[in-house]
C-alpha cells in the first residue's frame, strides 16, 4: 500500500509541475506575440523598395542639377590646397628639430 501512496504522490507532483510549465509556456508565447508585433511596426522591418535604373538615373541627374545650382550661387566647395615638396620637407625638418629638443629636455630632467 505504501508503494501506491508514494506513486500517487509522485503523479500529483508531476501534474503540478506540468501545470507550472504550461503556465510558463503561455507567458513565453504572450511575450513573443508582443515582441512580434513590435518588430513588425518598426521601420527596420519593412521590406526595402528597389528603384529601377531609370529612376536612379533621374534622381542622380536631379541631384547633380541641384549641386550645380548651388555652385553658381557661390556655395561650391573650395579647391584643395596642395603643398609643394620643398614646403613639406621644411615642415618635417622643423618637426624633427622640435622632437629632438623635447627628447633632450626629457633626458636632462631624468
QUIKA-V613020 format. One record per residue. N is the residue number from 0. SS is DSSP state (H for helix, E for strand, - for the rest). PSI is psi in whole degrees, -180 to 180 (999 if undefined). D_FIRST is the distance of its C-alpha to the first C-alpha in whole Angstrom. Layout:
BEGIN
n: {N	N}
ss: {SS	SS}
psi: {PSI	PSI}
d_first: {D_FIRST	D_FIRST}
END
This chain:
BEGIN
n: {0	1	2	3	4	5	6	7	8	9	10	11	12	13	14	15	16	17	18	19	20	21	22	23	24	25	26	27	28	29	30	31	32	33	34	35	36	37	38	39	40	41	42	43	44	45	46	47	48	49	50	51	52	53	54	55	56	57	58	59	60	61	62	63	64	65	66	67	68	69	70	71	72	73	74	75	76	77	78	79	80	81	82	83	84	85	86	87	88	89	90	91	92	93	94	95	96	97	98	99	100	101	102	103	104	105	106	107	108	109}
ss: {-	H	H	H	H	H	H	H	H	H	H	H	H	H	H	H	H	H	H	H	H	H	H	H	H	H	H	H	H	H	H	H	H	H	H	H	H	H	H	H	H	-	-	-	-	-	-	-	-	-	-	-	H	H	H	H	H	H	H	H	H	H	H	H	H	H	H	H	H	H	H	H	H	H	H	-	-	-	-	-	-	-	-	-	H	H	H	H	H	H	H	H	H	H	H	H	H	H	H	H	H	H	H	H	H	H	H	H	H	-}
psi: {-36	-31	-40	-40	-41	-40	-41	-41	-42	-41	-42	-44	-41	-38	-40	-44	-42	-44	-43	-43	-39	-43	-42	-40	-38	-40	-41	-43	-42	-43	-42	-38	-43	-46	-35	-40	-39	-40	-41	-26	-13	156	-21	-22	-13	141	142	138	139	147	148	165	-38	-38	-43	-38	-44	-44	-42	-46	-40	-41	-42	-36	-42	-42	-42	-39	-41	-29	-35	-34	-4	14	21	147	145	143	146	138	137	153	141	160	-38	-37	-40	-42	-40	-43	-43	-41	-41	-39	-41	-40	-40	-46	-35	-41	-41	-46	-38	-40	-39	-40	-39	-42	-32	999}
d_first: {0	4	5	5	6	9	10	11	13	14	15	17	19	20	21	23	25	26	27	29	30	32	33	35	36	38	40	41	42	44	46	47	48	50	51	52	54	56	57	58	61	62	66	64	62	65	66	70	73	75	79	81	84	86	85	84	88	89	87	88	92	91	90	93	95	94	94	98	98	97	99	102	102	102	98	98	96	99	100	98	100	101	102	105	104	106	105	101	103	104	101	99	102	102	98	98	101	98	96	98	99	95	94	98	97	93	95	97	94	92}
END
